[in-house]
Amino acid sequence: MIKAIFFDLDDTLLWDQKSVKEAFVGTCQLAKEKYGINPNELEEAVRNEARELYSTYETYEFTQMIGINPFEGLWGNFLDDEDNFKKMKEIVPTYRKESWTRGLKACGIDDAEFGAKLAEEFPAQRRKKPFVYDESFKVLDELKGSYRLLLLTNGSPDLQNTKLEITPELVPYFEQIIISGAFGRGKPDATIFEHALEKMNLSKDEAIMVGDNLMTDILGASRIGMKSVWINRHDKERNEVIPDFEITHLEELYPILDKLNK
């Protein structure tokens, strides 16, 4: 009997990829106005520089384990108490400036001062542009009467809480909100799923995980024998990780839950 649904946050309920894309569009527009740079080229250059730089920092292994991607580093402040987050807080101002300055350079513009300006603009744009998938609230409204809901998200507590602060309507739906950076391990580590079940006082057969990422949400659930639903809105290819169910829209959860609870 399924009593609870564990939801991932980014790109499951929140459309984080769109928020990041729109923040890039807004920020790169300034470079187009000033230097006539093609905004798409600059975005791609900055994304590449950011990925490369991010992997050179001593915090990289930690960010991989907790589940914090390079683009979160471009706007998060990481005001968390843990040592690795303290290091990240020190690193990110330079990281942002470098990513944008190098991106400009890759497009033929050598202007560190302007790079620093764009590095400040991006976080402001990202905070202004929280997107929630159209169906998220409707589905949560529908489910909350019949199921207990938990949010299980990878990331820095400071940054994930910022995302929730700018979409405050999401928070009241959840009985528990578990953030990997506060717990100390990220999905797909089995322990964070066990921790979530303990918090809800449930067995693995009484909850189901819903998420967009095969390598974190689905793999983690399968490691503890918990059923999983992969939300694949953008027609991603499958890999060796096999979800119990695959859907393209959150409303497809209803028949799955009905079937499991027959």
N, C-alpha and C positions, 0 to 999 in steps of 0.2 A: 504493500500500500504506500503510495507516494504522499507524504504529508508536507514536504517542503521543496521549494525550488531555489537553487543557488544560481544567481545570475552573475556573469561577468559584467564589467562596466563599459570599458572602452571598445567601441565598434560592435557592441552587443545592444546596449541601451543608448549610450551616448555615441554620436557619430564623430568620433575623435579625428579620424582621417580627413573628414570634410573640414573640421575646424582648423586643422593644421594647414590644409590646402588653401583655405580662404585667408588665413593669416599670412601665408607666403604670397598670395596674390596681392593683398593689400600692401605688404611691405615692399615687394619687388616693383610695384607701381611707382614708388618714390624714385627708384633707380632709373626707371624708364623716363620719368619726368626730368630728372637731373641730367642723365647721361645718354638717354636714348637706347639703353640696354633692352634687349628682348627679355621680358619678365620670365618667360618659361625657361630660357637658357640660364638665367641667374638662379632661379629656384633649383634647377637640377644641379647646378654647380655647387650651391650652398648645401644642398642635401648630401652630395658626395663628400664635400670637405668636412661636413659635420660628422658623417659616419666614420670617416677615416680618423679624424682627430679624437673622436669619442673613444675609439678602440685603443688609443695610445695611453690613456690615463690609468693610473694605478687602481682607480675605482671601477675599471671596466668589468672585471670578473664579478664584483659585487652587483653592479647594475644588471648584468646578465642573469644572476641568480634571483634578484628581487623582481626583475622584469621592468626595466626603465629604458626606453629607447632614446636614441640620440636627439630626436626632435622634442622630447620632453625636457631634455637638457637645455634646449634653446629658449625655454620660457619658465621652467620651474625654478624655485628659489631654494628648495631643500632645507627648510628651516627646522630640521628634525634633530633629535638629540643624539642619535647613534653616530659613532665615529666616522663611518664611511659617508654618511650624509653630511657631516661637518666638512669632510674633505671636498665633497661635491659642491657644497656652498662656496668654498674657496675657489674651486676650479671654474665654475660656470661663467662668471663674468668675462674671464679671458677667453674661454671656450666660445662664447657667443660672438665676441668681437672678432676672434680669429676666423671662425666659420664664415662670417659675412665678408670680412676683408679678403679672405682667400677666394671666396666665391666671386667677388667683384674682380679680383685679379685674373681669375680664370676667364672672365669675360672682357679682359683687356683694360680694366680700370684699376689704377693703383691709388687708392684713397682710404687710408686707415681711419681717418676722422669720420668719413661718411659710413664706413663699415661699422664703426661704433654706434652711429646714429641708427642704422638699420637693426643692429643687435638689440637696441632698446625698443624699437618700433614693433618688432615681431611679438614679444610678450604682451604688449598692449593690444595688438590686433587679436592675438589668440584669446585673451580674456574677454574681449568684446564679442567673440563669435562661438558661443557654445551651441552645438547642434545636437538635438535629440531626435532619434528616428521617429517618424510620424506615428508609428503604432505603439511606441513604448508605453505611454501613459494609459492608453486604452487597454492594453494587455495586462498591465499591472493592476489596473482597476478591476478587471475581470477576475484576475487570479487571487487578489488579496483576501477575498471573502472565504475562499475554499482552501488556500494553501498558506503556509508560513513562508516568508520570503527572506532570503539572505543575499547580501552583495559580497562577492568574493573577487577582489581586484588586486592585480599586481601594481606595485609602484611605491613612490614615496608618500608617506601619510600627508605631508604638507601639500604635495601637488594633487593627490587624489581628492583631498578635502577641498582644495581650491576648486577643482572641477565640480564638486558637489555644491559648493557655495554659489557658483554661478548658474547652477541648475537646481535650486533648492527644493523644487517640487518633487524630485526623485526620492529624497531622504526618508520621508515619513512612511514609505511603503515597506521599509526593511526593518525587520526585528533586530538583525545584527548586520554590521558592516565590518568586514575583515579586510585589512590592507596588508599586503605582503611585507612592506617595509617596517610595519609595526610588529608583525609576527616574527620576522627574522629569516623567513624562507619564502620563496615565491612559487606559484604554480609553474611547473607540474610536480613539485615536490609533494610526496604523499602526505607529509606531516601537516601541511596547511589545510588539506581537505579533512584530515582526521580532526584537526583543531575546530574546523567549522562545524562538523557533526557533533563534537562534544559540546560546543557552545549552544547548540540547538537541542541537545540531549536526544539525538536520533541515531539510528543505525544506518549503515550505507544503503540499505534497501528502502529506506523511507525518504530519500532525497534524490533529486536529479540535478545535474549540472547543465546549464545552458550557456554556451559561449561561442565566439567566432574563431578561436584559435586552436587548431588541432594540437599544436605542440605544447600548449600550456593547459587550457581548460579541459580538453578532451583526454589528452594523455594522462593528466593528473587524476581525473575521475576514474579512468580505467585502471590506474595503478592500485586503487583501493577497492575496485570492484563496484563502483557506483555508476549508475546509468548516466548516459550523457546525450545531449542534443547539440549538434553542430549547426549554428546558424550561418549559412553560406549565401549571403545576399549577393555577393559580387562574383559568383561562379568561379571560385578558387578551385584549383585541382586538389584532389585527395592525395595523401601520401600513405605511409605504412600505418598511420594511426587511424583506427576505425571507430567512428562514433556509433552509438546504438541507433541514433536517428539523425537524419539530415533534413533541415528545413531552409526555406529561403525568406520566410517572413514569420515574425513572432506569433502571429495568430494561428499558425500551423501547430502550435503547442497544444491547443485544446484537444484535438482528437487523440494525440499521443497520450496525454494525461488520462483521458477517458478510457483508452484501451488498457493502460497500465493498471488502472484502478477498478477494472471490471472484476 
